[in-house]
Amino acid sequence: MPDDRSPTQDLRAHPDRYRVGRGEQGVLTVQPYKDELLPLWRFRTPDVARESAAALRAAFDDYLASGDLVGADMARKFLQMGFTRARRYANHPGGRKYDGPVPADRRGQSGAHGRAELPRGPEDRVKAESARIFKQEWDEVEQVAEYTAWRAAHKKEHG
């Protein structure tokens, strides 16, 4: 059986194998949701972010209405990732948070891995507004009772 986070495993067909994880964990590996949601995810300008966040929220609502709670969680993760990536670009010109290349044995992983954090530049107000738009939608989906109840039960049962 493939690993729970295998990019080839169809978790719509096997929702019991899905692990909620922390934050955005798995957002770019869980299929078929990655292929459905990634094209909707953009944050370059507030107008683009507004359109993207609305599309991701609509996907969240559609998944929820059809009982596909794994899909709803993935849409939530893309909203969260829209916020975190836009904030990173708002704080760090070019989006680079750490100095130097990622060590070869740490490629594909997140975090500093011993690298120094680059100083923050002056805030990019355009990206900060994009982040605010995603944060508002993310906060709203986190308040949907059906979704939060499912997520808590799924984490308890499946991890």
N, C-alpha and C positions, 0 to 999 in steps of 0.2 A: 504494500500500500504506500502511495507517495506521502511525503511529509505534509503536515497540515498546511504549510505555507508554500507548497510546491506551485510554481506558476502554471503548471499544466493541469492541476486538479480543478475540476468543476465543483465549486462549493455551493452552487445553486442546487445541484443534484445531491450533495452531501452536506447539508447545513450543520449536522451534528459534528462534523470535523472542523468547523470554524472555531477559532479562538479569538475572542474579543481583543485581547492584548491591551497594551498601554498606548494611549494617545493615538498616533497615526500608524502604529506598528502594522505592517502587512499591507498598507494601502496600495502599494505598487506590485503586489504579488498575488492577490486574491482574485481569481478568475471566476466567472466572466465579468465581474464587476469592474475590474481595472479597465478593460477594453470599452466598457459602456460609459464609465464616468470620466476617465482621463481626458477625452476630447472636450468635455464641458468645462474643464478646470483652467482658468486664466485669471491673471491679476494685474496685468501691465498698467492699466489705468482704472480709475474709479468706475467709469462707464462699462469697461470690459469686466471688472470685478462684479459689478451689480448684475450684469447679464449672466455671468458664470454662477454666482451665488444663487440667483433665482432658478437657474436650470438645475443646479445640484439640489436645491430645496424641493423642486418639483419632482426630481427623481426620488428623493427621500420619501415624499408623500406617496408617490406611485408604488414604490416598494412596500411601504407600510400598508397601503390599501389592499395590495395583493397578498399580504401575509409573508412577504419576503423580508424578514427582519435582518438577515445577513446583509442584503442589499441596502437596507436603511442604514445599518451601521457603517457600511462602506461609504455611503453618501455623506454621512456625518463626518467620517474621517477626511474626506476630500474638502469639506467646509473647514475643518480644523486646519488642514494643511494649507488651504488658501490663506488663512489668518497667519499661520506661523511663517510661511514663506514671504508673504508681503511684509510682515514685520521685520524679517531679516533684511530684506532689501531696503526698508525704511531706515534701519539702523546702520547698515553696512553697505556703502556704495559697491555695486557690482555683486552683492549678495554673498561675498566671501567673509565668513566669520572667523576663520582660523588662518594662521600664517603657514605657508609652506605646503608641500604636497602631502597627501595621505600616505603613510608608510605602506609598502607593498603588501604586508601581511594584514592590513586593516582596510583595504579597499572594499567598498560595498557596505561598510559599516558607518554608522553615524557617530558623531562626537569628536572631541579634540584629539584624543590619542597622543597626548604629550605636546601637541602644538600650541603655541601661544594664541590667545584670542586677539584679533586685530582691534584697535581702538574704534569706537563708534564714530561715524562721521556726523555731520549735521543731518538732522532727520529729513528724509525725503517725504514731503507732505503728500505727494501723490500716492506713494506706496502706503503711507500711514492711513490714508483714507480708504484705500483698497482693503487693508487689513481690518479696518473698522467695519466695513460692509460684510466681510466674511464672518467676523466675530459676532455680529448681530444675528445672522442666520444660524450660526453654530449654537449660540446661546438658546435660540428659540427651539431648535430640534432637541436640545438636551432637556427641555421641559415637557416634551410630549410623553404623557403618562404611559401609553401603550408601549412605546419604544423603551423607556427607561425600565419598566417592569420586566420586559423581555430580556433586556441586556443583563440585568441583575440575576435573573433566573438562569440565563444561559451561562454566565460566568460561574455561577455556583455549581451547575451541573457539568459543564464541559471545560471550565478553566478559562 
